[in-house]
Amino acid sequence: MESSEPDPADDTSMDAFLEKFQSQPYRGGFREDQWEEEFDKIPLFMKKAPSEIDPKEFPDLACLQSIIFDDERSPEGNFRSALNDVLAARKLKPGHLKAIVRGAMCHLELKHFAEAVSWCDEGLQIDAKEKKLLEVRAKADKLKRMEERDLRKARLKEKKEQSQNEALLQAIKARNIRLVSEAVDKDEDSASNGPIEIFLDGLSSENPCGARLSLDNQGRLSWPVVFLYPEYAQSDFISAFHEDSRFIDHLMVMFSEAPSWDSEQKYHPDNLEVYFEDEDRAELYQVSPRSTLLQVLQHPRYSVKALTPAFLVCVGSSPFSKNYLQGKRVHRFTALPWSEQPWSPSLKEDLLQLPDELALETPWLVDCVRVQ
């Protein structure tokens, strides 16, 4: 294979070109003393767009603006403009059939279905066999009926939701559960006087996780509930915590196996302590795991925020728990005495007729019923 030797003439030409290039002034680039001002004229690097765009001073920006704000109108705008032209034409000649056909088509495209039908009827009085009018009328009438049907459905749905929300609000009021809204200032009386109408609209809204407060056929409430584990900055979400369920019932299911974040496997149901926070006083209340959700929600110092009760869960007597509770005033939660619960006569009778083996498991409950 032959090897090609470098041509000295090529090197001489390159040297001459570079020497000439270096002697010429650099044009088209940034000037060293004004590079920041030059940079700021490039749209990509502008810190702030000018209030008025001068095409001579900012040609690139003016070009971009012309692309964004061109003279093309939206299809809807075109149909509106055409409809205005038709209306003007009919003022001069009300029975102009072509104008009527064009107007009916514009109304159809603008989703003015009732107007489209009306215009078609006017045109068909002039020419009952006008094919385009017959087609437009059939389509507009069908869409008009569908629109009316959807409107009826929406009204029925709204009425049903309003009725459900009113039932929820009455159920909350009957239980003396205190609601607060994040949107209402805590200093306002409306935020601290229990359930109020301001929450009526929010009752139908879903929790970010897709759950919402519900009332079953037996008139019992189920709440979306959050358990917070401050030691590991973790949380659990219960979409439907029945108000008659106990905390221990959920904890037994949730911690039947150690969660992935519990590396020490110390979060066992028997070791857990549950608290709720009184934000107004910056105090904590320890909840008995055998308390029901309703018992806790009825506590005079508990406030349900955003319709989602929240509770803190820690491992009892753990170093973290001691450190976390240090300096905080902690109360032991006392549920409403069973003797003061609003038992119905039928429930009292049923409890008093419990078999002995079941009565032995709940003697405190049966005794409370008997003392009334």
C-alpha positions in Angstrom: 0.0 0.0 0.0 1.4 3.4 -1.0 1.7 6.1 1.6 0.8 9.6 0.5 3.2 12.3 1.7 1.8 15.7 2.8 1.9 18.4 0.2 3.9 21.4 1.4 1.7 23.6 -0.8 -1.4 22.7 1.3 0.3 23.7 4.5 1.5 27.0 3.0 -2.1 27.8 1.9 -3.5 27.0 5.3 -1.0 29.2 7.1 -1.8 32.0 4.8 -5.5 31.7 5.4 -5.1 31.6 9.2 -2.8 34.7 9.1 -5.3 36.6 7.0 -8.2 35.4 9.2 -6.5 36.6 12.4 -5.9 40.0 10.9 -9.5 40.6 10.1 -11.9 42.1 12.7 -14.6 39.7 14.1 -18.0 40.7 13.0 -21.4 39.5 14.0 -20.5 38.5 17.6 -20.9 40.1 21.0 -18.8 43.1 21.9 -16.8 42.6 25.0 -18.0 45.8 26.6 -21.7 45.3 25.8 -22.2 41.5 25.9 -24.8 41.6 28.6 -27.0 44.0 26.7 -26.6 42.0 23.5 -27.5 38.8 25.4 -30.6 40.4 26.7 -31.9 41.1 23.2 -32.1 37.3 22.4 -35.6 36.0 23.3 -34.2 32.8 24.8 -32.1 34.7 27.3 -34.3 37.7 28.1 -34.9 38.2 31.8 -38.0 40.3 31.1 -39.9 40.9 27.9 -40.2 44.5 26.8 -43.6 46.2 27.2 -43.5 47.3 23.6 -41.8 45.2 20.9 -40.0 47.3 18.3 -39.3 45.1 15.2 -36.2 47.1 14.5 -34.7 46.7 18.0 -36.1 43.2 18.6 -36.6 41.5 15.2 -36.5 38.0 16.6 -39.0 38.7 19.3 -41.3 40.5 16.8 -41.1 37.4 14.5 -42.1 35.1 17.4 -45.0 37.4 18.3 -46.3 37.4 14.8 -46.4 33.6 14.8 -48.3 33.4 18.1 -50.7 36.2 17.5 -51.5 35.7 13.8 -54.7 36.9 12.2 -56.3 33.4 12.0 -59.5 33.1 13.9 -60.8 30.1 15.7 -63.4 28.0 13.9 -66.0 29.3 16.4 -65.0 32.8 15.6 -65.4 32.1 11.9 -68.9 30.7 12.4 -69.9 33.7 14.6 -68.7 36.1 11.9 -70.6 34.2 9.3 -73.7 34.2 11.4 -73.4 38.0 11.7 -73.2 38.3 8.0 -76.3 36.1 7.6 -78.3 38.2 10.1 -77.3 41.3 8.2 -78.4 39.7 4.9 -81.8 38.7 6.3 -82.5 42.2 7.4 -82.4 43.1 3.8 -84.2 40.0 2.6 -85.9 38.0 5.4 -86.9 35.1 3.1 -83.4 34.6 1.6 -83.3 30.7 1.6 -79.5 30.4 1.1 -79.0 32.8 4.1 -81.4 30.8 6.2 -79.5 27.5 5.3 -76.2 29.1 6.1 -77.5 30.6 9.4 -78.9 27.2 10.5 -75.6 25.5 9.8 -73.8 28.2 11.8 -76.1 27.7 14.8 -75.5 24.0 14.6 -71.7 24.4 14.6 -72.0 26.8 17.5 -74.1 24.2 19.4 -77.2 26.5 19.4 -79.4 23.5 18.7 -82.7 25.1 19.5 -81.9 28.1 17.3 -80.8 25.7 14.5 -84.1 23.9 14.6 -86.0 27.2 14.6 -84.1 28.4 11.5 -84.6 25.1 9.7 -88.4 25.3 10.4 -88.5 28.8 8.9 -86.6 27.7 5.8 -88.8 24.6 5.4 -91.9 26.8 5.2 -90.3 28.3 2.1 -89.1 25.1 0.7 -90.3 21.9 2.5 -88.0 19.7 0.4 -84.7 21.6 1.0 -82.3 18.7 1.6 -79.7 20.6 3.5 -82.3 22.0 5.9 -83.8 18.6 6.5 -80.4 17.1 7.3 -79.4 20.0 9.6 -82.8 19.9 11.4 -82.6 16.2 12.1 -79.1 16.5 13.4 -79.9 19.6 15.5 -83.0 18.1 16.9 -81.2 14.9 18.0 -78.4 16.9 19.6 -80.9 19.2 21.3 -82.7 16.2 22.9 -79.4 14.8 24.0 -78.4 18.1 25.5 -81.7 18.4 27.4 -81.4 14.8 28.6 -77.9 15.5 29.9 -79.1 18.7 31.6 -81.9 16.8 33.3 -79.4 14.1 34.5 -77.1 16.8 35.8 -79.9 18.5 37.7 -81.1 15.2 39.2 -77.5 14.4 40.2 -77.0 17.8 41.8 -80.3 17.5 43.6 -79.4 14.0 44.9 -75.9 15.1 46.0 -77.5 18.1 47.8 -79.9 15.8 49.6 -77.1 13.4 50.6 -75.0 16.3 51.8 -77.8 17.6 53.9 -78.3 14.2 55.4 -74.5 14.0 56.1 -74.6 17.4 57.8 -77.6 16.5 59.9 -75.8 13.2 61.0 -72.7 15.2 61.9 -74.7 17.7 63.9 -76.7 15.0 65.7 -73.3 13.5 66.9 -72.0 16.9 68.0 -68.9 16.4 65.9 -66.8 19.6 65.5 -65.7 20.5 62.0 -63.1 23.0 61.0 -62.2 24.1 57.5 -58.7 25.0 56.4 -60.2 27.8 54.3 -61.7 29.5 57.4 -59.6 31.5 59.8 -59.4 29.9 63.1 -60.2 33.1 64.9 -63.6 33.4 63.2 -66.6 32.1 65.2 -67.8 30.1 62.2 -64.7 27.9 62.5 -65.3 26.8 66.1 -69.1 26.5 66.5 -69.4 23.0 65.3 -70.8 21.8 61.9 -72.1 24.7 59.8 -73.5 25.1 56.3 -70.2 26.3 54.9 -69.2 22.6 54.8 -72.2 21.6 52.8 -70.5 22.0 49.4 -67.3 20.2 50.6 -69.2 17.2 51.8 -69.6 15.9 48.2 -65.9 16.4 47.4 -63.5 13.5 47.4 -60.4 13.2 49.5 -57.2 13.5 47.4 -57.0 9.7 47.7 -60.5 9.4 46.1 -62.5 8.7 49.3 -65.2 10.7 50.9 -67.5 10.8 54.0 -70.5 8.5 53.5 -73.7 7.5 55.3 -74.9 3.9 55.0 -78.5 2.6 55.0 -78.4 2.1 58.7 -77.6 5.8 59.2 -74.0 5.2 60.3 -71.0 7.3 59.1 -67.8 6.1 57.5 -64.9 8.5 57.4 -61.7 8.7 55.4 -59.0 8.6 58.1 -55.2 9.3 58.2 -52.7 7.6 60.5 -49.5 9.5 60.8 -46.2 7.9 62.0 -43.9 10.8 62.9 -41.0 8.6 63.8 -40.5 7.5 60.2 -42.5 10.4 58.4 -44.9 7.7 57.1 -48.7 7.6 56.9 -51.5 5.2 56.2 -54.9 6.2 54.7 -58.1 4.3 55.5 -60.7 5.1 52.9 -63.7 4.1 55.0 -63.3 3.9 58.8 -66.7 3.0 60.2 -67.6 5.1 63.1 -68.4 2.1 65.3 -65.1 0.4 64.5 -62.3 0.4 67.1 -58.8 1.6 66.5 -57.4 -1.7 67.5 -59.5 -3.4 64.8 -57.7 -1.5 62.1 -54.3 -1.7 63.8 -54.5 -5.5 64.0 -55.0 -5.7 60.2 -52.6 -3.0 59.2 -49.7 -4.4 61.4 -50.4 -8.1 61.0 -47.1 -7.9 59.1 -44.3 -5.4 59.7 -44.3 -2.6 57.2 -41.2 -2.2 55.0 -40.2 1.0 56.8 -40.3 -0.7 60.3 -36.8 -2.0 60.1 -36.8 -2.8 63.9 -40.2 -4.6 63.6 -41.4 -2.8 66.7 -44.7 -1.6 65.3 -46.8 -4.3 66.8 -50.5 -3.6 67.6 -50.0 -4.2 71.3 -47.2 -1.7 71.4 -48.9 1.2 69.7 -50.2 4.4 71.2 -52.7 6.6 69.4 -53.0 10.3 69.9 -54.9 13.2 68.5 -53.8 16.8 68.6 -55.7 19.8 70.0 -54.2 22.5 67.7 -55.9 25.4 69.5 -54.1 24.5 72.7 -51.1 22.7 71.2 -51.9 19.7 73.4 -52.2 15.9 72.8 -54.8 13.4 73.9 -53.9 9.8 74.1 -56.7 7.6 72.7 -57.4 4.1 73.9 -57.0 1.7 71.0 -60.3 0.1 72.1 -62.2 3.3 71.6 -64.4 3.6 68.6 -63.9 6.3 66.1 -67.2 7.9 67.0 -66.2 8.1 70.7 -63.1 10.1 69.7 -64.8 12.3 67.2 -67.3 13.3 69.8 -64.6 14.5 72.2 -65.1 18.2 72.8 -61.5 19.0 72.0 -61.4 17.0 68.8 -61.8 18.9 65.5 -62.2 17.2 62.1 -60.2 19.2 59.5 -61.1 19.0 55.9 -63.5 16.1 56.7 -60.6 13.7 57.2 -59.8 12.8 60.8 -56.1 12.4 61.5 -54.2 10.6 64.3 -50.7 10.2 65.5 -49.4 6.7 66.1 -46.2 5.9 68.1 -44.6 2.9 69.8 -45.3 3.3 73.5 -42.3 4.0 75.8 -39.9 4.0 72.8 -37.0 6.5 72.9 -38.6 8.4 70.0 -42.0 8.5 71.7 -40.4 9.8 74.9 -38.5 12.5 73.0 -41.4 13.4 70.8 -43.8 13.8 73.8 -41.3 15.7 75.9 -42.4 19.1 76.7 -45.9 18.5 75.4 -49.0 18.4 77.6 -50.6 15.0 77.1 -54.1 14.1 78.3 -55.5 10.7 78.6 -58.7 10.5 76.4 -61.8 9.7 78.3 -64.7 8.5 76.2 -68.3 9.5 76.9 -69.5 7.1 79.6 -71.6 4.3 78.2 -74.3 5.1 80.7 -74.6 8.5 78.9 -74.7 7.1 75.4 -78.1 7.6 73.6 -79.1 3.9 73.6 -82.3 3.1 71.9 -84.9 1.1 73.8 -84.6 -1.8 71.4 -80.8 -1.9 71.8 -81.0 -1.9 75.5 -83.4 -4.8 75.4 -81.1 -6.7 73.0 -78.1 -6.1 75.2 -79.9 -7.3 78.4 -80.8 -10.5 76.6 -77.3 -11.4 75.6 -76.2 -15.0 76.3 -74.1 -15.4 79.4 -71.0 -16.2 77.5 -71.3 -13.0 75.5 -72.3 -10.9 78.5 -69.1 -12.0 80.3 -67.1 -10.5 77.4 -68.8 -7.1 77.7 -69.9 -6.9 81.4 -69.2 -3.1 81.5 -71.6 -2.6 78.6 -74.4 -4.6 80.0 -74.0 -3.1 83.4 -74.2 0.4 81.9 -77.4 -0.5 80.2 -78.9 -1.9 83.4 -78.1 1.2 85.5 -80.2 3.4 83.3 
